[in-house]
């Protein structure tokens, strides 16, 4: 097999940043690293790309092996290639982020690597440059969520408008006017109102809604902004 001459070999890895919403708080899924260096410390889901794998195939395999999760929304985020980022060998890592409804996937998550959910405000220190990955993922999600209905990936099949607003407030770390939010989200045509109510929060209750999947895909690139001045949000 012919190879390029005089070239130094390096390792290629993927790291997966899994965000989940449980109806109350936005959280991140971490595991205990199973090998040195940093064995036993909190880490994102990561591993090396095999010779016969694409990056997407590797990210899906690693996520399933380390957490049991499969069939989730995964999107490539950024490539991290600082020569000193891994103390053992020169390793380039391609980061992905995932968005899931925690309650939907709760039974799927494996405990083999002590996977645990943490709120974004109480996230422990993670290894190497993974905190940089997490911060970039948070910025990317905010940027995309201001223009596209991407956050619906974090919701159950039926949800209330207060739950949806709570999610947006979690992601953007800001309070949103209740009446204005409801008016805007209903005007998108993305929601189908159900006859059923959630009465857990009050006697009057709040109607459940479902996502209109046809409109979701057709309007994904032409979404009415929920967040004022989205142009001021950095995508990088």
C-alpha positions as CSV (number, residue, x, y, z in Angstrom):
1,X,0.0,0.0,0.0
2,X,1.4,3.3,-1.1
3,X,1.7,6.0,1.7
4,X,2.8,9.6,1.8
5,X,6.5,9.9,2.6
6,X,8.1,11.9,5.3
7,X,4.8,12.5,7.1
8,X,4.2,12.1,10.9
9,X,1.3,10.0,11.9
10,X,-1.3,11.3,14.4
11,X,-4.4,9.9,16.1
12,X,-7.9,11.0,15.3
13,X,-10.6,11.0,18.0
14,X,-14.2,12.2,18.5
15,X,-15.7,13.7,21.6
16,X,-19.5,13.8,22.1
17,X,-21.1,16.6,24.2
18,X,-24.6,15.3,25.2
19,X,-27.1,17.9,26.3
20,X,-30.4,16.8,27.8
21,X,-33.6,18.5,29.2
22,X,-35.7,16.9,31.9
23,X,-38.5,19.4,31.8
24,X,-36.9,21.6,34.4
25,X,-33.2,22.1,33.7
26,X,-30.8,21.8,30.9
27,X,-28.1,19.3,31.7
28,X,-24.9,17.7,30.4
29,X,-24.0,14.0,30.4
30,X,-20.5,13.0,31.7
31,X,-18.8,9.7,32.3
32,X,-15.8,8.6,34.4
33,X,-12.8,8.1,32.1
34,X,-11.9,4.5,31.9
35,X,-8.1,4.7,31.1
36,X,-5.0,6.8,31.7
37,X,-4.3,9.6,31.6
38,X,-6.9,11.2,33.8
39,X,-8.5,7.8,34.6
40,X,-11.5,8.1,36.9
41,X,-12.0,11.8,36.2
42,X,-15.1,13.3,34.6
43,X,-15.0,13.3,30.8
44,X,-17.1,13.7,27.7
45,X,-17.8,10.6,25.7
46,X,-14.7,10.2,23.6
47,X,-12.7,7.6,21.7
48,X,-10.5,7.0,18.6
49,X,-11.7,6.7,15.1
50,X,-11.1,3.3,13.5
51,X,-9.5,2.9,10.0
52,X,-12.8,1.7,8.5
53,X,-15.0,4.3,10.1
54,X,-16.3,7.7,9.0
55,X,-16.4,10.4,11.7
56,X,-20.2,10.1,12.0
57,X,-20.0,6.3,12.4
58,X,-17.3,6.7,15.0
59,X,-19.3,9.3,17.0
60,X,-22.4,7.1,17.0
61,X,-20.4,3.9,18.0
62,X,-18.6,5.7,20.8
63,X,-21.8,7.2,22.2
64,X,-23.5,3.8,22.2
65,X,-20.5,2.0,23.7
66,X,-20.0,4.5,26.6
67,X,-23.6,5.4,27.4
68,X,-25.9,3.0,25.6
69,X,-27.5,6.0,23.7
70,X,-28.4,5.5,20.0
71,X,-30.6,7.2,17.5
72,X,-30.1,10.6,19.0
73,X,-29.6,14.0,17.3
74,X,-25.9,14.4,16.7
75,X,-24.2,17.4,14.9
76,X,-20.5,18.0,14.2
77,X,-19.3,21.0,16.1
78,X,-15.6,21.8,15.6
79,X,-12.1,20.2,15.3
80,X,-9.6,20.6,18.1
81,X,-6.0,20.2,17.1
82,X,-3.6,21.9,19.6
83,X,-0.4,19.8,19.5
84,X,-0.3,19.7,23.3
85,X,-4.0,18.9,23.9
86,X,-3.3,15.2,24.8
87,X,-0.2,14.5,27.0
88,X,0.4,11.0,25.6
89,X,0.3,11.4,21.8
90,X,-0.6,14.0,19.2
91,X,-4.4,13.6,18.9
92,X,-6.8,15.6,16.8
93,X,-10.4,15.5,18.1
94,X,-13.6,16.3,16.2
95,X,-16.3,17.3,18.7
96,X,-20.0,16.6,18.2
97,X,-23.0,17.7,20.3
98,X,-26.2,15.8,20.9
99,X,-29.6,17.0,22.0
100,X,-32.0,14.6,23.8
101,X,-35.1,14.4,26.0
102,X,-33.7,12.9,29.2
103,X,-36.9,11.1,30.2
104,X,-37.1,9.5,26.7
105,X,-33.7,8.0,26.9
106,X,-33.4,7.4,30.7
107,X,-33.7,3.6,30.4
108,X,-31.2,3.4,27.5
109,X,-28.3,5.0,29.4
110,X,-25.7,2.4,30.6
111,X,-24.0,2.6,34.0
112,X,-20.8,0.9,32.8
113,X,-18.9,4.1,32.8
114,X,-20.9,5.8,35.6
115,X,-22.7,8.2,33.3
116,X,-24.3,11.0,35.2
117,X,-26.3,14.1,34.4
118,X,-25.1,17.5,35.7
119,X,-26.9,20.9,35.5
120,X,-24.8,23.4,33.4
121,X,-24.3,25.5,36.5
122,X,-22.9,22.7,38.5
123,X,-20.7,20.8,36.0
124,X,-17.5,19.3,37.4
125,X,-14.1,19.9,35.8
126,X,-13.6,17.8,32.7
127,X,-10.3,16.6,31.2
128,X,-7.9,18.1,28.7
129,X,-9.6,20.9,26.5
130,X,-13.1,19.5,26.9
131,X,-14.3,22.5,28.8
132,X,-13.5,24.6,25.7
133,X,-15.6,22.1,23.7
134,X,-18.5,22.4,26.1
135,X,-18.5,26.2,26.0
136,X,-18.3,26.3,22.2
137,X,-21.2,23.8,22.0
138,X,-23.3,26.0,24.3
139,X,-22.6,29.0,22.1
140,X,-23.4,27.1,18.9
141,X,-26.7,25.8,20.3
142,X,-27.8,29.3,21.4
143,X,-26.9,30.7,17.9
144,X,-28.8,28.0,16.1
145,X,-31.8,28.0,18.5
146,X,-32.3,31.8,17.8
147,X,-32.9,31.0,14.2
148,X,-34.0,27.4,13.9
149,X,-36.4,25.2,16.0
150,X,-33.5,22.9,17.0
151,X,-34.5,22.9,20.7
152,X,-37.5,20.7,20.0
153,X,-35.1,17.8,19.9
154,X,-34.8,18.2,23.7
155,X,-38.6,17.9,24.3
156,X,-40.9,14.9,24.7
157,X,-43.5,14.1,22.1
158,X,-46.1,16.2,23.9
159,X,-45.2,19.3,25.9
160,X,-46.7,22.5,27.2
161,X,-45.8,26.0,26.2
162,X,-44.6,26.7,29.8
163,X,-42.2,23.8,29.4
164,X,-41.0,25.1,26.0
165,X,-40.5,28.5,27.5
166,X,-38.5,27.1,30.4
167,X,-36.3,25.3,28.0
168,X,-35.5,28.5,26.0
169,X,-34.9,30.4,29.3
170,X,-32.4,27.6,30.3
171,X,-30.6,27.7,27.0
172,X,-30.3,31.5,26.8
173,X,-30.0,32.0,30.6
174,X,-32.5,34.8,30.5
175,X,-36.2,35.5,31.4
176,X,-38.6,35.7,28.4
177,X,-41.9,37.5,28.5
178,X,-44.6,34.9,28.9
179,X,-47.3,36.4,26.7
180,X,-44.9,37.4,23.9
181,X,-43.3,34.0,23.9
182,X,-46.7,32.2,23.6
183,X,-47.8,34.5,20.8
184,X,-44.6,34.0,18.8
185,X,-44.4,30.3,19.2
186,X,-48.1,29.7,18.2
187,X,-47.6,32.0,15.2
188,X,-45.0,29.7,13.7
189,X,-47.5,27.0,12.9
190,X,-45.1,24.4,14.3
191,X,-47.5,23.3,17.1
192,X,-50.6,21.1,17.2
193,X,-52.8,21.7,20.2
194,X,-54.1,18.6,22.0
195,X,-57.2,18.2,24.1
196,X,-55.2,16.9,27.0
197,X,-53.9,19.2,29.8
198,X,-51.0,19.0,32.2
199,X,-52.4,19.9,35.7
200,X,-49.3,19.2,37.7
201,X,-48.4,22.9,38.0
202,X,-51.9,24.3,38.6
203,X,-55.6,23.4,38.9
204,X,-56.4,25.2,35.6
205,X,-53.6,23.3,33.8
206,X,-51.8,23.9,30.6
207,X,-52.7,22.3,27.3
208,X,-50.3,19.9,25.7
209,X,-48.9,20.4,22.2
210,X,-47.3,18.2,19.7
211,X,-44.8,19.2,17.0
212,X,-46.1,19.4,13.5
213,X,-43.3,17.4,11.9
214,X,-44.1,18.5,8.3
215,X,-43.9,22.2,9.2
216,X,-40.8,21.5,11.4
217,X,-38.8,20.3,8.4
218,X,-40.2,22.7,5.9
219,X,-39.6,25.8,8.2
220,X,-36.3,24.7,9.7
221,X,-34.4,27.3,7.6
222,X,-37.0,30.0,7.9
223,X,-37.9,30.1,11.6
224,X,-39.3,33.1,13.4
225,X,-36.9,34.3,16.0
226,X,-37.8,33.8,19.6
227,X,-34.8,35.7,20.9
228,X,-34.3,39.4,20.3
229,X,-31.2,40.5,18.4
230,X,-30.0,37.1,17.4
231,X,-27.3,38.7,15.2
232,X,-25.5,39.7,18.4
233,X,-25.0,36.0,19.3
234,X,-21.7,34.6,18.2
235,X,-21.7,31.3,16.3
236,X,-18.0,30.7,17.1
